[in-house]
């Protein structure tokens, strides 16, 4: 598990710790600053590929959180929002977001899963198919 926050793609910081709560910026499926996949889910991208993209995006969010945690502190995910660039009429938003939830469950256990929203949108930065925001408490 990396504690290096992904490099910002604009004028922002990856995560902010305030009063025991960490809020991440929106994280896309990037590695080393490079977008791994782009497209519109249900049009140019399959649900399976979007689930995999969501997994990378939430791993980035978890790394951003860990980068601002005090030494020895743990985390409890509270709320996750998964934005999905999708075709009109696409309704499998929850199936895509499950890719992000699976990573959290793998890293923190099923009790570590947060409340979640999956929201379909017209487009996302750089043509990313998913963007994940994560809020966590320091424990």
Secondary structure as UniProt FT lines:
FT   STRAND          15..18
FT   TURN            19..20
FT   STRAND          21..24
FT   STRAND          30..31
FT   TURN            32..33
FT   STRAND          34..35
FT   TURN            42..44
FT   HELIX           47..68
FT   TURN            71..72
FT   STRAND          75..86
FT   TURN            88..89
FT   HELIX           93..108
FT   HELIX           110..112
FT   STRAND          115..121
FT   HELIX           125..127
FT   STRAND          130..138
//
